[in-house]
Amino acid sequence: MELVINHQKKSYDLLPPSLEVLLHSEIPGSRKGIAVALNNRVIPKDQWTSTLLHHNDHILIITATQGG
């Protein structure tokens, strides 16, 4: 099974069951300042747990950074 995360293909024996589980494995620690789009649709944080993933989904993870 594959997902495309930030334009890079990633293979899994079993897909993470939800967007929340995927984010826990991809971004350890705090999830503050993160925005996520699934197949070009922004997913609100309160829906990450209930958003299921499927083979070949495209996920874009954007993190806020300090600086200027």
C-alpha positions in Angstrom: 0.0 0.0 0.0 1.3 3.5 -0.8 0.6 7.0 0.3 2.1 10.2 -1.3 3.2 12.4 1.6 4.6 15.9 0.7 5.1 14.7 -2.9 7.1 11.6 -1.9 5.7 8.0 -2.2 5.8 6.0 1.0 5.1 2.3 1.2 3.3 0.5 4.0 2.5 -3.1 4.7 -0.7 -1.9 6.3 -1.9 1.7 5.9 -2.3 3.7 9.1 -6.1 3.5 10.0 -6.5 7.3 10.3 -4.9 10.6 9.5 -4.2 11.1 13.3 -2.3 7.8 13.5 -0.2 8.7 10.4 0.7 12.1 11.9 1.8 10.5 15.1 4.3 8.4 13.2 5.4 11.2 10.8 5.6 14.0 13.3 6.5 12.9 16.8 5.6 15.3 19.6 3.4 18.3 19.5 0.9 18.8 16.6 0.6 22.6 17.1 1.0 24.7 14.1 0.2 21.9 11.6 -2.2 22.0 8.7 -3.0 18.9 6.6 -4.6 18.5 3.2 -5.8 15.1 2.0 -6.3 14.9 -1.8 -6.2 18.7 -2.1 -8.8 19.2 0.7 -7.8 20.7 4.0 -8.9 18.5 6.9 -9.8 20.3 10.2 -7.8 19.1 13.2 -11.0 17.8 14.9 -11.5 15.4 11.9 -8.0 13.9 11.8 -9.1 10.9 14.0 -12.1 10.1 11.9 -10.5 10.6 8.5 -9.6 7.2 7.0 -6.7 6.7 4.6 -6.8 4.8 1.3 -4.2 3.5 -1.1 -2.6 6.3 -3.2 -4.0 9.2 -1.1 -2.1 12.4 -1.5 -1.3 14.1 1.9 0.3 17.5 2.3 1.6 18.3 5.8 2.5 21.9 6.5 4.2 23.1 9.7 4.4 26.6 10.9 7.9 27.9 11.7 9.3 30.9 13.5 11.4 33.5 11.9 11.1 36.0 9.2 
